[in-house]
Amino acid sequence: MTCPCRSISRWINLCVRVRAFSIILGLVFMDVCACTGQTPSGGESGIEGIITISPARPGPIRADEPASVPLPNATFGVENNNGEVASFTTDDQGRFRASLAPGHYKVSLKGRKSSIGRFGPFEVDVVSGKMTNVQWECDSGMR
């Protein structure tokens, strides 16, 4: 006949081991979940958004007309401290997307021949693994 204390001791030892294993497994699972929730450093970074222009027509703004409209088919240059690094052209709705490395940039209309209006520079900071969404409004200079 075996001593009942010895069986209880084995039972307690087994429970402690199972509990320790469960805690370790839980910590590993939480670590894996936390890692997969992060944006990978190799993800695409840059800027995307819409560029509008206002006023769209000379004279007073009418109640039935929008104050600003999308700026279609306009080419913008993207510069950092070393000069121009990229360019993009807006679509017919003024939307654009440009892949850029993380850093600080200035964006301006390219090939501008007139000093009337304001078409940048717009400043933007790009972070790693994220597309920065922007909405910029240009001033046509019409009054």
C-alpha positions in Angstrom: 0.0 0.0 0.0 1.3 3.5 -0.9 1.1 6.5 1.3 -1.7 8.9 0.3 0.7 11.8 1.0 3.0 10.6 -1.8 0.1 10.6 -4.4 -1.0 14.1 -3.3 2.6 15.3 -3.6 2.8 14.0 -7.2 -0.5 15.5 -8.0 0.6 18.9 -6.7 3.9 18.7 -8.6 2.0 17.9 -11.8 -0.4 20.8 -11.3 2.5 23.2 -10.8 4.3 22.0 -13.9 1.1 22.3 -16.0 0.4 25.8 -14.6 4.0 26.9 -15.4 3.8 25.5 -18.9 0.5 27.3 -19.4 2.0 30.6 -18.3 5.0 30.2 -20.6 2.8 29.2 -23.5 0.5 32.2 -22.9 3.5 34.6 -22.9 4.8 33.1 -26.1 1.4 33.5 -27.7 1.0 37.1 -26.6 4.5 37.9 -28.0 3.6 36.3 -31.3 0.4 38.3 -31.5 2.1 41.6 -30.6 4.7 41.0 -33.3 2.2 40.3 -36.1 0.2 43.4 -35.2 3.1 45.7 -36.0 3.7 47.2 -39.4 6.7 45.6 -41.1 9.6 48.0 -41.6 9.7 46.9 -45.3 6.2 48.1 -45.9 5.5 50.9 -48.5 5.9 54.4 -47.4 5.0 57.7 -49.1 2.2 60.2 -49.6 -1.3 59.9 -51.1 -4.2 62.2 -51.2 -6.0 64.9 -53.1 -5.0 68.3 -54.3 -7.7 71.0 -54.9 -7.7 74.5 -56.2 -9.6 77.5 -55.0 -11.2 79.7 -56.2 -12.1 77.7 -59.3 -13.6 80.7 -61.1 -13.0 84.5 -60.9 -15.5 86.7 -59.1 -17.7 85.9 -56.1 -18.4 82.3 -55.1 -22.0 81.4 -55.8 -24.0 79.4 -53.3 -24.6 76.6 -55.8 -20.9 76.1 -56.7 -18.2 74.5 -54.7 -15.5 76.8 -53.2 -12.7 74.5 -54.5 -12.4 71.8 -57.2 -9.9 69.0 -57.8 -6.7 70.0 -59.5 -6.5 67.6 -62.5 -3.5 66.5 -64.4 -1.0 68.6 -62.5 2.6 67.5 -62.1 4.3 68.1 -58.7 7.9 67.7 -57.7 9.0 66.2 -54.4 12.2 67.6 -52.8 14.3 66.8 -49.8 17.5 68.6 -48.7 19.4 67.0 -51.6 17.0 68.3 -54.3 14.2 66.6 -56.3 13.7 62.9 -55.5 10.4 62.2 -57.1 7.4 63.6 -59.0 3.8 62.7 -59.5 0.8 63.8 -61.6 -2.7 64.1 -60.2 -5.5 62.2 -61.9 -8.7 63.8 -63.2 -10.1 64.0 -59.7 -6.9 65.6 -58.2 -5.8 62.3 -56.5 -2.3 61.1 -56.4 0.0 58.5 -54.8 3.8 58.6 -54.5 6.2 56.1 -52.9 8.9 57.8 -50.8 11.5 56.8 -48.3 10.9 58.0 -44.8 11.9 61.7 -44.3 10.8 65.3 -44.6 9.8 66.6 -48.0 8.5 69.8 -49.8 6.0 69.3 -52.7 5.5 72.0 -55.3 3.9 72.4 -58.8 6.5 71.7 -61.5 7.1 73.9 -64.6 5.2 76.8 -63.2 5.5 79.9 -65.4 3.4 82.4 -63.6 3.9 84.0 -60.1 0.1 84.3 -59.7 -1.4 81.8 -57.2 0.2 79.4 -54.7 0.9 75.8 -55.6 3.1 74.8 -52.7 5.5 74.2 -51.3 3.6 71.9 -49.1 5.6 70.2 -46.3 5.1 66.6 -45.3 6.8 64.0 -43.1 6.9 60.4 -44.3 7.3 57.6 -41.7 8.5 54.1 -42.4 5.9 51.5 -43.5 3.0 54.1 -43.8 1.4 56.0 -46.6 0.8 59.5 -45.2 -2.6 60.9 -46.3 -2.7 64.6 -47.2 -5.2 67.1 -48.5 -3.7 70.2 -50.0 -5.4 73.2 -51.4 -3.8 75.4 -54.0 -4.7 79.1 -54.4 -5.4 79.9 -58.1 -4.9 83.6 -57.5 -8.2 84.5 -59.1 -10.2 87.1 -57.4 
